[in-house]
Amino acid sequence: MAKNDLLGVFEQLVLLALVQLDDQGYGVSVCRAVEERTGRKVTLGAVYATLDRLERKGYVRSRVGEPTAERGGRAKRLFRVEAAGLKSLRHSLETVERMRAGMALGRLRPEGA
């Protein structure tokens, strides 16, 4: 990871969802987790595009799970966060926190609000 290689906000959300899902994360569960915790509508395509990008970076690894009856005998592609992904996530979150530290949140309101 390059020192200045910060994750995007959506990448952070996807990685945080995977950490919370504890190695049982797949596209739909990540999508639901992000939507539930942010109140933001998320498309499955955006989640899979992000998961694929994170996998190319070496931040997550996928594996094919066992076929399930609920999916008509199809298997889920499960994702887990790798050590490099945790390191990058921690770095990105710490960087944002350093920028925010000491800033009164009232300063983030537009004038007249």
C-alpha positions as CSV (number, residue, x, y, z in Angstrom):
1,M,0.0,0.0,0.0
2,A,1.4,3.4,-1.0
3,K,1.5,5.8,1.9
4,N,-1.0,8.2,0.2
5,D,-3.2,5.4,-1.1
6,L,-6.4,6.2,0.7
7,L,-9.6,4.2,0.2
8,G,-12.7,5.8,-1.2
9,V,-15.7,6.2,1.1
10,F,-17.6,3.4,-0.6
11,E,-14.5,1.1,-0.4
12,Q,-14.4,1.8,3.3
13,L,-18.1,1.0,3.8
14,V,-17.7,-2.3,1.9
15,L,-14.6,-3.3,3.9
16,L,-16.4,-2.4,7.2
17,A,-19.4,-4.5,6.2
18,L,-17.1,-7.4,5.4
19,V,-15.4,-7.1,8.8
20,Q,-18.8,-7.1,10.5
21,L,-20.0,-10.0,8.5
22,D,-17.0,-12.1,9.7
23,D,-16.0,-14.0,6.6
24,Q,-19.6,-14.7,5.6
25,G,-19.9,-11.6,3.4
26,Y,-21.2,-12.0,-0.1
27,G,-22.7,-9.4,-2.5
28,V,-26.2,-9.3,-1.2
29,S,-25.2,-9.3,2.5
30,V,-22.7,-6.5,2.0
31,C,-25.3,-4.5,0.1
32,R,-27.8,-5.0,2.9
33,A,-25.3,-4.1,5.6
34,V,-24.3,-0.9,3.9
35,E,-27.9,0.1,3.3
36,E,-29.0,-0.7,6.9
37,R,-26.2,1.2,8.5
38,T,-26.0,4.2,6.2
39,G,-29.6,4.6,5.0
40,R,-28.1,4.9,1.5
41,K,-29.6,2.9,-1.4
42,V,-26.8,0.7,-2.8
43,T,-26.9,-1.3,-6.0
44,L,-25.6,-4.9,-6.2
45,G,-23.5,-3.9,-9.2
46,A,-21.7,-1.2,-7.3
47,V,-20.9,-3.6,-4.5
48,Y,-19.6,-6.3,-6.8
49,A,-17.5,-3.7,-8.8
50,T,-16.0,-2.5,-5.5
51,L,-15.4,-6.1,-4.2
52,D,-13.6,-6.9,-7.5
53,R,-11.5,-3.8,-7.3
54,L,-10.6,-4.6,-3.7
55,E,-9.7,-8.1,-4.7
56,R,-7.4,-6.9,-7.5
57,K,-5.7,-4.6,-4.9
58,G,-5.2,-7.7,-2.6
59,Y,-7.4,-6.2,0.1
60,V,-10.0,-9.0,0.0
61,R,-10.1,-12.6,-1.1
62,S,-13.0,-14.5,-2.4
63,R,-13.9,-18.2,-2.4
64,V,-16.9,-20.1,-3.6
65,G,-19.0,-21.5,-0.8
66,E,-21.2,-24.6,-0.7
67,P,-24.2,-24.7,-3.0
68,T,-27.5,-23.9,-1.1
69,A,-31.0,-24.9,-1.8
70,E,-32.2,-21.3,-1.2
71,R,-30.2,-20.3,-4.2
72,G,-31.4,-23.1,-6.4
73,G,-28.3,-25.1,-5.9
74,R,-25.9,-22.2,-6.7
75,A,-23.0,-21.4,-4.5
76,K,-22.3,-17.9,-3.0
77,R,-19.0,-16.1,-3.6
78,L,-17.9,-15.3,-0.1
79,F,-15.4,-12.5,0.7
80,R,-13.0,-12.0,3.5
81,V,-10.7,-9.1,4.3
82,E,-7.0,-9.7,4.0
83,A,-4.4,-8.2,6.3
84,A,-3.5,-5.7,3.6
85,G,-7.1,-4.6,3.5
86,L,-7.3,-4.2,7.2
87,K,-4.1,-2.1,7.2
88,S,-5.4,0.1,4.4
89,L,-8.8,0.5,6.1
90,R,-7.2,1.4,9.4
91,H,-4.9,3.9,7.6
92,S,-7.8,5.6,5.7
93,L,-10.0,5.8,8.8
94,E,-7.1,7.2,10.9
95,T,-6.3,9.8,8.2
96,V,-9.9,11.0,8.2
97,E,-9.9,11.1,12.0
98,R,-6.7,13.2,12.1
99,M,-8.2,15.6,9.6
100,R,-11.4,15.8,11.8
101,A,-9.6,16.0,15.1
102,G,-10.2,19.2,17.0
103,M,-12.7,20.4,14.5
104,A,-16.0,21.5,15.9
105,L,-18.7,19.8,13.9
106,G,-20.7,23.0,13.9
107,R,-18.1,24.4,11.5
108,L,-19.4,21.9,8.9
109,R,-22.7,23.6,8.7
110,P,-23.3,26.0,5.8
111,E,-23.7,29.7,6.6
112,G,-27.3,30.6,7.4
113,A,-28.2,27.0,8.3
